[in-house]
Amino acid sequence: MATQEQRTSIRWDYAPAPESPDHVRLRDSYGLFIDGEFSDPVDGTRVPSVNPVTEEVVAEVAFAGPEDLRRAVQAARAAQPGWAALSGLERGKYLFRVARLIQERARELAVVESMDGGKPIRESRDVDVPLAAAHFFHYAGWADKLSYGMGGRAVEPLGVAAQIVPWNFPLLMAAWKLAPALACGNTAVLKPAETTPVTALLLAEILREAELPPGVVSIVPGDGAAGAALVRQPDIDKVAFTGSTAVGKDIQGALAGRGISLTLELGGKSANIVFEDAALDQAVEGIVNGIFFNQGHVCCAGSRLLIQESVAEAVVGKLWDRMNRLRVGDPLDKNTDVGAINSREQLERITSLVDSGEEEGAVRRSVVCELPSRGFWFPPTLFTDVAPAHRIAAEEIFGPVVSVLTFRTQAEAIEKANATPYGLAAGIWTDKGSKAFEVASALQAGVVWQNTYNHFDPSAAFGGYKESGFGREGGMAGLRPYLRVAS
């Protein structure tokens, strides 16, 4: 019989649990979705969308040029009066159909999202796709209640919305923007990110299957130049952008003086604050979810970890132990915690910032793990001895890297958390509700989570302050940017 020591020394591991992509039927090439149909770009430009795990082509995708964008905006303008003339109840029925079709194709969408973007299948299956459907369901319910949401005042749609979404949550961000715009009676031209356009084009198939009237939504993949051209189109009434702060500033400058409504959801350097009275094991799980979810490719990632000095050593020790149990590898394996970095360009940026952290004197710990020979990978990384002025503590890394800073008092925690040009999100870990409310009210952040992190819901507003943007998306607050409200 085995001794107690022998029994407790057994190391359990996970057997591979791959999600098969065999059921996915992608086209070899996708056109632009304009006026209810897929069509070729005027200049014929087609670009491969690459799987960051294998560096193989997922599908070839048409990229929109200036003439294609003009045609998409014209189609949206022509369709808008008819779409707005439908009753809210009828518009809601279309959104409800879209939500149900997303649910029906959930497995396919989850696999393609992981293939095109590198995120673990557990996240695309359990977070991205269900939340995308939930946003359409949520705004389907709001479509005939818009006046109630605006305090009983008369409302009308703005018109044509130009929407640009990032590469980190392609399908979810498309749903996040399209659902409220359509519920309010607007039409939309959506530009997905150049590195992850495939699920947006699958969404176009779903919109057509739901018999959405032609022109109500056009989906036009393209690079940054296409996005810049789209927001400069003369016949748009609204721009909604999620992406980098630098591009957001450029868009704001391009729209100045044009009377076009603008919503910006930009970068972040969010503080995750752990007080000494927190449940430390729970906090460690929240820290891991806050920074390693989606490989840290999250605008509100808790990349600055502020720990009270009295428990800093304990928290860092527990966090490091937990990081060493993270599984890095094939995103289609259901056991994978950390998948591939989205692109070579992003990997180079992460590597450069991590190198700067070491050069500036911070102490780096990276999980030792066997990384695949192909694709773009970066191990989960922890920095200690970080000064607030270090680049890793000041700049958005957008990768699986967390910087640890310490504080002694509540006032110091608030001061350090606010010492950033960003203001998107924050987390607070404490057992005292009064402390949580007091700290939350002092933080310059659009979203503050207590004893959790990265918890999203379609009924909750999301958005930032300072260089993290302005305007809100989600919930009742997400309707206001798409409506003209009578005073």
C-alpha positions as CSV (number, residue, x, y, z in Angstrom):
1,M,0.0,0.0,0.0
2,A,1.3,3.5,-0.9
3,T,2.3,5.7,2.0
4,Q,0.7,9.1,2.6
5,E,3.9,10.8,1.2
6,Q,3.7,8.7,-2.0
7,R,0.0,9.5,-2.4
8,T,0.4,13.2,-2.0
9,S,3.4,13.4,-4.3
10,I,1.5,12.2,-7.3
11,R,1.3,14.8,-10.0
12,W,-1.9,15.0,-11.9
13,D,-2.0,16.5,-15.4
14,Y,-4.6,17.2,-18.1
15,A,-5.0,14.9,-21.1
16,P,-5.4,16.8,-24.4
17,A,-9.0,17.8,-25.0
18,P,-9.0,19.3,-28.5
19,E,-12.1,20.9,-30.1
20,S,-12.4,19.6,-33.6
21,P,-12.6,22.2,-36.4
22,D,-13.9,19.6,-38.8
23,H,-17.5,20.9,-38.6
24,V,-16.4,24.4,-39.7
25,R,-17.1,25.1,-43.4
26,L,-15.3,28.3,-44.3
27,R,-15.1,29.7,-47.8
28,D,-11.7,30.0,-49.3
29,S,-12.4,33.7,-50.0
30,Y,-14.8,36.2,-48.6
31,G,-16.0,39.4,-50.3
32,L,-17.3,42.7,-48.9
33,F,-20.8,42.5,-47.4
34,I,-22.6,45.5,-48.9
35,D,-26.3,46.1,-49.5
36,G,-27.1,42.5,-48.4
37,E,-24.7,40.7,-50.7
38,F,-21.1,39.7,-50.8
39,S,-19.2,41.5,-53.6
40,D,-15.7,41.9,-54.9
41,P,-13.7,45.1,-54.0
42,V,-13.4,47.6,-56.7
43,D,-9.6,47.5,-56.7
44,G,-9.5,43.7,-56.2
45,T,-7.5,43.7,-53.0
46,R,-7.7,40.5,-51.0
47,V,-5.6,39.7,-48.0
48,P,-5.1,36.3,-46.2
49,S,-6.3,36.2,-42.6
50,V,-3.6,34.2,-40.7
51,N,-4.1,31.8,-37.8
52,P,-1.6,33.0,-35.1
53,V,-1.2,29.5,-33.8
54,T,-0.1,27.8,-37.1
55,E,0.7,30.8,-39.3
56,E,-1.6,29.2,-41.9
57,V,-4.3,31.0,-43.8
58,V,-7.8,30.8,-42.3
59,A,-9.4,32.5,-45.3
60,E,-8.8,35.1,-47.9
61,V,-10.6,38.3,-47.2
62,A,-11.5,41.3,-49.5
63,F,-10.3,44.6,-48.2
64,A,-12.4,47.7,-48.9
65,G,-11.0,50.7,-50.8
66,P,-12.4,54.3,-50.9
67,E,-15.0,53.5,-53.6
68,D,-16.2,50.4,-51.6
69,L,-16.7,52.5,-48.5
70,R,-18.6,55.1,-50.4
71,R,-20.9,52.4,-51.8
72,A,-21.4,50.9,-48.3
73,V,-22.3,54.3,-46.8
74,Q,-24.7,55.0,-49.7
75,A,-26.4,51.7,-49.2
76,A,-26.8,52.5,-45.5
77,R,-28.2,55.9,-46.2
78,A,-30.7,54.5,-48.7
79,A,-31.9,51.8,-46.2
80,Q,-32.1,54.0,-43.1
81,P,-35.5,55.7,-43.6
82,G,-37.2,52.3,-44.2
83,W,-35.5,50.7,-41.2
84,A,-36.3,53.7,-38.9
85,A,-39.9,53.6,-40.1
86,L,-40.4,50.0,-38.8
87,S,-41.9,49.8,-35.4
88,G,-39.6,49.1,-32.5
89,L,-41.3,45.8,-32.1
90,E,-40.5,44.8,-35.7
91,R,-36.9,45.9,-35.4
92,G,-36.6,43.9,-32.2
93,K,-37.8,40.8,-34.0
94,Y,-34.9,41.1,-36.4
95,L,-32.4,41.4,-33.5
96,F,-34.0,38.5,-31.8
97,R,-33.6,36.3,-34.9
98,V,-29.9,37.3,-35.1
99,A,-29.4,36.4,-31.5
100,R,-31.0,33.0,-32.0
101,L,-28.9,32.3,-35.1
102,I,-25.7,33.2,-33.2
103,Q,-26.8,30.6,-30.6
104,E,-27.5,28.0,-33.3
105,R,-24.0,28.5,-34.8
106,A,-22.3,29.0,-31.5
107,R,-19.9,26.1,-31.8
108,E,-18.8,27.1,-35.3
109,L,-18.3,30.8,-34.3
110,A,-16.3,29.8,-31.2
111,V,-13.9,27.6,-33.2
112,V,-13.4,30.2,-35.9
113,E,-12.9,33.0,-33.3
114,S,-10.1,30.9,-31.7
115,M,-8.6,30.0,-35.1
116,D,-8.6,33.6,-36.3
117,G,-7.5,35.3,-33.1
118,G,-5.6,32.8,-31.0
119,K,-7.8,32.9,-27.9
120,P,-8.6,29.7,-25.9
121,I,-11.7,27.9,-27.0
122,R,-13.0,28.0,-23.4
123,E,-13.1,31.8,-23.7
124,S,-14.6,32.1,-27.1
125,R,-17.2,29.3,-26.3
126,D,-18.1,30.5,-22.8
127,V,-17.7,34.3,-23.1
128,D,-17.4,35.8,-26.5
129,V,-20.2,34.0,-28.4
130,P,-22.7,33.9,-25.5
131,L,-22.2,37.6,-24.8
132,A,-22.6,38.4,-28.5
133,A,-26.0,36.7,-28.5
134,A,-26.9,38.3,-25.2
135,H,-26.3,41.8,-26.6
136,F,-28.7,41.2,-29.5
137,F,-31.2,39.7,-27.1
138,H,-30.9,42.6,-24.7
139,Y,-31.3,45.3,-27.3
140,A,-34.1,43.4,-29.0
141,G,-36.0,44.0,-25.8
142,W,-35.1,47.7,-25.8
143,A,-36.1,48.4,-29.4
144,D,-39.8,49.3,-28.6
145,K,-39.0,51.0,-25.3
146,L,-36.5,53.7,-26.4
147,S,-38.6,56.6,-25.1
148,Y,-38.9,55.0,-21.6
149,G,-35.1,54.6,-21.5
150,M,-34.7,58.4,-22.1
151,G,-37.1,59.5,-19.4
152,G,-40.2,59.6,-21.5
153,R,-38.8,62.1,-24.0
154,A,-39.3,61.8,-27.8
155,V,-36.4,60.1,-29.6
156,E,-35.2,59.5,-33.1
157,P,-32.2,57.7,-34.7
158,L,-29.1,59.6,-35.7
159,G,-28.9,58.0,-39.1
160,V,-25.9,56.2,-40.5
161,A,-23.3,54.9,-38.0
162,A,-19.7,54.1,-39.0
163,Q,-18.3,51.5,-36.5
164,I,-14.8,50.2,-36.2
165,V,-14.0,47.3,-33.9
166,P,-10.6,45.9,-32.7
167,W,-9.0,42.5,-33.1
168,N,-9.2,41.3,-29.5
169,F,-13.0,40.5,-29.4
170,P,-14.0,40.6,-33.1
171,L,-17.5,39.0,-32.8
172,L,-18.4,40.4,-29.4
173,M,-17.4,44.0,-30.3
174,A,-19.4,43.8,-33.5
175,A,-22.5,42.7,-31.5
176,W,-21.7,45.3,-28.9
177,K,-21.9,48.1,-31.5
178,L,-24.4,46.8,-34.0
179,A,-27.2,45.8,-31.6
180,P,-27.9,49.2,-29.9
181,A,-27.4,51.0,-33.2
182,L,-30.0,48.8,-35.0
183,A,-32.4,48.8,-32.1
184,C,-32.5,52.6,-32.2
185,G,-33.3,52.7,-35.9
186,N,-29.9,53.5,-37.3
187,T,-28.1,51.7,-40.1
188,A,-24.4,50.8,-39.9
189,V,-21.2,50.3,-41.8
190,L,-18.9,48.0,-39.7
191,K,-15.2,47.7,-40.3
192,P,-13.6,44.7,-38.5
193,A,-9.9,44.6,-37.6
194,E,-7.6,43.6,-40.4
195,T,-6.1,40.6,-38.5
196,T,-9.4,39.1,-37.3
197,P,-12.2,39.7,-39.9
198,V,-13.6,36.2,-40.4
199,T,-16.2,36.0,-37.6
200,A,-17.6,39.4,-38.6
201,L,-18.1,37.9,-42.1
202,L,-19.8,34.9,-40.6
203,L,-22.0,37.4,-38.8
204,A,-22.8,38.9,-42.2
205,E,-24.1,35.4,-43.3
206,I,-26.2,35.4,-40.1
207,L,-27.7,38.8,-40.9
208,R,-28.6,37.7,-44.4
209,E,-30.2,34.5,-43.0
210,A,-32.2,36.6,-40.6
211,E,-33.5,38.5,-43.6
212,L,-32.3,41.8,-42.4
213,P,-33.2,44.4,-45.1
214,P,-30.3,45.0,-47.6
215,G,-28.2,48.0,-46.6
216,V,-29.1,48.1,-43.0
217,V,-25.7,46.6,-42.1
218,S,-22.6,46.5,-44.3
219,I,-19.4,44.8,-43.2
220,V,-16.3,46.0,-44.9
221,P,-12.9,44.5,-43.7
222,G,-9.9,46.7,-44.3
223,D,-6.7,48.0,-42.7
224,G,-6.1,51.2,-40.8
225,A,-6.3,53.3,-44.0
226,A,-9.8,52.0,-44.6
227,G,-10.9,52.9,-41.1
228,A,-9.4,56.4,-41.5
229,A,-11.3,56.8,-44.8
230,L,-14.6,55.5,-43.3
231,V,-14.7,58.1,-40.5
232,R,-14.0,60.8,-43.1
233,Q,-17.0,59.8,-45.3
234,P,-19.2,62.8,-45.8
235,D,-22.6,61.1,-45.3
236,I,-22.3,59.6,-41.8
237,D,-24.0,60.7,-38.6
238,K,-22.2,58.7,-36.0
239,V,-18.8,57.1,-35.3
240,A,-18.2,54.4,-32.7
241,F,-14.6,53.3,-32.3
242,T,-12.9,50.8,-30.1
243,G,-9.1,50.7,-30.3
244,S,-5.9,52.5,-29.5
245,T,-5.8,56.0,-27.9
246,A,-3.6,57.3,-30.8
247,V,-6.1,56.3,-33.4
248,G,-9.0,57.7,-31.2
249,K,-7.3,61.1,-31.1
250,D,-6.9,61.0,-34.9
251,I,-10.6,60.3,-35.3
252,Q,-11.6,63.0,-32.9
253,G,-9.5,65.5,-34.9
254,A,-11.1,64.3,-38.2
255,L,-14.6,64.8,-36.9
256,A,-14.0,68.2,-35.3
257,G,-16.6,70.7,-36.4
258,R,-18.6,68.2,-38.4
259,G,-21.4,67.8,-35.9
260,I,-21.0,64.0,-35.9
261,S,-21.7,62.1,-32.7
262,L,-18.7,60.1,-31.4
263,T,-18.1,57.3,-29.0
264,L,-14.5,56.3,-28.1
265,E,-13.5,53.2,-26.1
266,L,-9.7,53.4,-26.0
267,G,-6.7,52.0,-24.2
268,G,-6.2,51.4,-20.5
269,K,-3.7,50.7,-17.8
270,S,-6.1,49.5,-15.2
271,A,-5.2,49.1,-11.5
272,N,-6.2,45.9,-9.6
273,I,-6.0,46.9,-5.9
274,V,-5.6,44.2,-3.2
275,F,-6.1,45.3,0.4
276,E,-4.8,43.4,3.4
277,D,-8.3,42.4,4.5
278,A,-9.1,40.7,1.2
279,A,-9.7,37.0,0.7
280,L,-6.3,36.5,-0.8
281,D,-6.9,33.2,-2.6
282,Q,-10.0,34.7,-4.2
283,A,-8.0,37.8,-5.1
284,V,-5.3,35.7,-6.8
285,E,-7.9,34.0,-9.0
286,G,-9.2,37.5,-9.9
287,I,-5.7,38.8,-10.7
288,V,-5.2,35.8,-13.0
289,N,-8.5,36.4,-14.8
290,G,-7.8,40.1,-14.9
291,I,-4.5,40.0,-16.7
292,F,-4.2,36.6,-18.4
293,F,-7.8,36.4,-19.9
294,N,-7.4,36.5,-23.7
295,Q,-3.6,36.6,-23.3
296,G,-3.9,40.1,-21.8
297,H,-5.4,41.3,-25.1
298,V,-8.1,43.3,-23.1
299,C,-8.4,47.1,-23.0
300,C,-9.4,46.9,-19.3
301,A,-6.8,44.2,-18.3
302,G,-5.7,44.6,-14.7
303,S,-2.1,45.1,-15.8
304,R,-1.1,47.2,-12.7
305,L,-1.4,45.1,-9.6
306,L,-1.4,47.3,-6.5
307,I,-0.9,45.2,-3.3
308,Q,-0.9,46.5,0.3
309,E,2.6,46.0,1.7
310,S,1.6,43.9,4.7
311,V,0.4,41.1,2.3
312,A,2.5,41.8,-0.8
313,E,4.9,38.9,-0.2
314,A,2.0,36.4,0.4
315,V,0.0,37.6,-2.6
316,V,3.0,37.5,-5.0
317,G,3.9,34.0,-3.8
318,K,0.4,32.7,-4.3
319,L,0.2,34.4,-7.7
320,W,3.4,32.9,-8.9
321,D,2.4,29.5,-7.8
322,R,-0.9,29.9,-9.6
323,M,0.8,31.3,-12.8
324,N,2.9,28.1,-12.9
325,R,-0.2,26.1,-13.2
326,L,-1.5,28.0,-16.2
327,R,-1.5,25.9,-19.4
328,V,-0.1,27.7,-22.5
329,G,-0.7,26.2,-25.9
330,D,-3.2,25.2,-28.5
331,P,-6.3,27.5,-28.2
332,L,-8.5,24.7,-29.5
333,D,-7.6,22.5,-26.5
334,K,-10.3,22.9,-23.9
335,N,-7.7,22.8,-21.1
336,T,-5.7,25.7,-22.4
337,D,-5.6,28.9,-20.3
338,V,-3.4,31.1,-22.4
339,G,-3.4,31.0,-26.2
340,A,-1.4,32.6,-28.9
341,I,-0.6,36.3,-29.3
342,N,-2.8,37.7,-32.0
343,S,0.0,38.7,-34.5
344,R,3.7,39.0,-35.0
345,E,3.4,42.8,-34.7
346,Q,1.8,42.5,-31.3
347,L,4.3,40.0,-30.1
348,E,7.1,42.3,-31.0
349,R,5.5,45.1,-29.1
350,I,5.1,43.0,-26.0
351,T,8.7,41.7,-26.2
352,S,10.0,45.3,-26.6
353,L,8.1,46.6,-23.5
354,V,9.1,43.6,-21.4
355,D,12.8,44.1,-22.4
356,S,12.4,47.8,-21.3
357,G,11.2,46.6,-17.9
358,E,14.3,44.6,-17.3
359,E,16.5,47.4,-18.6
360,E,14.9,49.9,-16.2
361,G,15.6,47.6,-13.2
362,A,12.3,45.7,-12.6
363,V,12.6,42.0,-11.7
364,R,11.1,39.7,-14.3
365,R,9.6,36.3,-13.7
366,S,8.2,34.4,-16.7
367,V,6.6,31.0,-16.5
368,V,8.9,28.3,-17.9
369,C,6.9,26.3,-20.4
370,E,7.4,24.6,-23.7
371,L,6.1,27.0,-26.4
372,P,5.1,25.7,-29.8
373,S,7.7,26.1,-32.5
374,R,5.3,27.8,-34.9
375,G,3.0,30.8,-34.2
376,F,3.2,33.7,-31.9
377,W,3.6,33.0,-28.2
378,F,4.6,34.8,-25.0
379,P,4.8,33.2,-21.5
380,P,2.7,34.6,-18.6
381,T,5.1,37.2,-17.0
382,L,5.2,38.9,-13.6
383,F,7.3,42.0,-12.8
384,T,8.2,43.0,-9.2
385,D,10.3,46.0,-8.0
386,V,8.4,48.2,-10.4
387,A,8.5,52.0,-10.2
388,P,5.4,54.0,-11.3
389,A,7.6,55.7,-13.9
390,H,8.7,52.4,-15.6
391,R,7.3,51.9,-19.1
392,I,5.8,48.6,-18.1
393,A,3.8,50.5,-15.4
394,A,2.8,53.4,-17.6
395,E,2.2,52.1,-21.1
396,E,-0.4,49.6,-22.3
397,I,1.4,46.3,-23.1
398,F,-1.7,44.4,-24.3
399,G,-0.2,41.1,-23.4
400,P,0.1,38.5,-20.6
401,V,2.3,40.8,-18.4
402,V,1.5,42.1,-14.9
403,S,3.4,44.7,-13.0
404,V,3.4,44.7,-9.2
405,L,3.5,47.9,-7.2
406,T,2.9,48.2,-3.4
407,F,1.1,50.7,-1.2
408,R,0.8,51.3,2.6
409,T,-2.4,53.3,3.0
410,Q,-5.8,53.6,1.2
411,A,-4.9,57.2,0.2
412,E,-1.7,56.0,-1.4
413,A,-3.5,53.2,-3.3
414,I,-5.9,55.7,-4.8
415,E,-3.1,58.1,-5.7
416,K,-1.1,55.4,-7.5
417,A,-4.2,54.0,-9.2
418,N,-5.1,57.4,-10.6
419,A,-1.5,58.3,-11.6
420,T,-2.1,57.3,-15.3
421,P,-3.5,59.1,-18.3
422,Y,-6.0,56.3,-18.7
423,G,-9.2,55.7,-16.9
424,L,-11.0,52.7,-18.2
425,A,-11.4,50.2,-15.3
426,A,-10.2,49.1,-11.9
427,G,-10.6,46.3,-9.4
428,I,-10.9,46.4,-5.6
429,W,-10.3,43.4,-3.4
430,T,-11.5,43.9,0.2
431,D,-13.9,42.3,2.7
432,K,-15.1,45.8,3.8
433,G,-18.0,47.1,1.7
434,S,-17.6,50.7,3.1
435,K,-13.9,50.7,2.0
436,A,-14.8,49.4,-1.5
437,F,-17.4,52.2,-2.0
438,E,-15.1,54.9,-0.7
439,V,-12.2,53.8,-2.9
440,A,-14.5,53.3,-5.9
441,S,-15.8,56.8,-5.6
442,A,-12.3,58.2,-5.6
443,L,-11.0,56.2,-8.6
444,Q,-10.9,57.8,-12.0
445,A,-12.2,54.8,-13.9
446,G,-15.3,54.1,-15.9
447,V,-15.8,50.6,-14.5
448,V,-14.9,49.4,-11.0
449,W,-15.3,45.8,-10.0
450,Q,-15.4,44.7,-6.4
451,N,-14.0,41.2,-5.5
452,T,-14.2,40.2,-9.2
453,Y,-12.7,41.3,-12.5
454,N,-13.6,41.2,-16.2
455,H,-17.2,40.6,-15.3
456,F,-19.3,41.8,-18.3
457,D,-23.1,41.9,-18.8
458,P,-25.1,43.4,-21.7
459,S,-27.3,45.4,-19.2
460,A,-24.3,47.1,-17.6
461,A,-22.7,50.3,-19.1
462,F,-19.0,50.2,-20.1
463,G,-16.7,53.1,-21.0
464,G,-13.8,55.2,-19.7
465,Y,-12.5,58.6,-18.7
466,K,-9.4,60.6,-19.7
467,E,-7.5,59.0,-22.5
468,S,-9.6,55.9,-22.3
469,G,-12.3,57.6,-24.2
470,F,-15.8,58.8,-23.6
471,G,-19.4,57.6,-24.1
472,R,-20.9,54.4,-22.8
473,E,-21.7,51.1,-24.4
474,G,-24.0,48.5,-23.0
475,G,-27.3,48.7,-21.1
476,M,-29.7,51.6,-21.2
477,A,-26.7,54.0,-21.3
478,G,-25.6,52.3,-24.6
479,L,-28.8,53.6,-26.3
480,R,-28.1,57.3,-25.8
481,P,-25.2,57.6,-28.2
482,Y,-27.4,56.4,-31.0
483,L,-30.4,58.6,-30.4
484,R,-31.3,62.2,-30.9
485,V,-33.3,63.1,-27.8
486,A,-35.9,65.9,-27.7
487,S,-35.0,68.5,-25.1
